[in-house]
């Protein structure tokens, strides 16, 4: 049962601004969320039910899982210094 992955407009802009090498490293990790939206190493965000953060080096992928709709909604893709603002 695969989940559908969607990026918010802001997350899409974040992703397009990344250097190519970083984007190439993040893309497979985002795609893998379709098979397992809560892989090992993913932490739920404190105080935000249903939101998770995935660490990939110095970058964070912040996303929400909607199990009823089989949807992984990527909210933010950014360097860790900027990801939580």
VMD Tcl script that draws the C-alpha trace (Angstrom):
set ca {
  {0.00 0.00 0.00}
  {1.95 3.02 -1.28}
  {1.33 6.54 -0.13}
  {1.07 9.45 -2.54}
  {3.66 12.21 -2.07}
  {2.76 15.86 -2.56}
  {4.85 18.96 -1.97}
  {3.29 22.19 -0.83}
  {4.06 25.15 -3.12}
  {6.53 26.44 -0.51}
  {8.27 23.05 -0.28}
  {8.48 22.91 -4.08}
  {10.18 26.31 -4.14}
  {12.52 25.22 -1.33}
  {13.48 22.11 -3.26}
  {14.13 24.00 -6.51}
  {16.48 26.43 -4.73}
  {18.71 23.66 -3.38}
  {22.09 22.95 -4.96}
  {21.89 20.05 -7.42}
  {24.06 17.75 -5.33}
  {21.84 18.27 -2.27}
  {18.63 17.85 -4.27}
  {19.98 14.60 -5.74}
  {20.63 13.33 -2.21}
  {17.21 14.37 -0.88}
  {15.00 13.20 -3.77}
  {15.42 9.44 -3.14}
  {14.70 9.96 0.57}
  {11.48 11.82 -0.24}
  {10.46 9.15 -2.76}
  {11.10 6.40 -0.18}
  {8.44 7.95 2.08}
  {5.81 6.55 -0.31}
  {6.64 3.01 0.80}
  {7.31 3.74 4.47}
  {6.20 7.16 5.74}
  {7.71 6.52 9.17}
  {11.12 4.90 8.53}
  {13.71 4.33 11.24}
  {15.36 7.57 12.29}
  {12.32 9.77 11.66}
  {11.19 11.76 14.67}
  {7.72 13.16 15.34}
  {7.74 16.92 15.79}
  {7.15 18.07 19.34}
  {3.77 19.68 19.83}
  {2.60 19.02 16.27}
  {0.54 15.83 15.99}
  {1.03 14.02 12.70}
  {4.11 15.99 11.61}
  {7.52 14.37 11.22}
  {11.07 15.43 10.44}
  {13.58 13.45 8.44}
  {17.26 14.28 8.77}
  {19.46 14.04 5.68}
  {22.85 15.50 6.61}
  {22.40 19.18 7.44}
  {18.99 19.28 5.74}
  {15.55 18.51 7.12}
  {12.43 17.29 5.39}
  {9.35 18.24 7.39}
  {6.18 16.43 6.40}
  {2.73 15.39 7.52}
  {1.28 11.90 7.17}
  {-2.44 11.54 6.43}
  {-3.15 7.83 6.83}
  {-6.84 8.12 5.88}
  {-5.93 9.51 2.46}
  {-2.62 7.60 2.07}
  {-0.85 10.93 1.62}
  {2.56 12.25 2.63}
  {2.49 16.04 2.41}
  {5.97 17.59 2.38}
  {5.77 20.94 4.15}
  {9.38 22.12 4.16}
  {12.76 21.14 2.70}
  {15.55 23.27 4.12}
  {18.85 23.49 5.91}
  {18.44 22.72 9.60}
  {19.18 26.36 10.51}
  {16.13 27.53 8.54}
  {13.81 24.52 8.65}
  {11.98 25.27 11.88}
  {11.19 28.96 11.29}
}
mol new
graphics top color blue
foreach p $ca { graphics top sphere $p radius 0.5 }
foreach p [lrange $ca 0 end-1] q [lrange $ca 1 end] { graphics top cylinder $p $q radius 0.2 }
display resetview
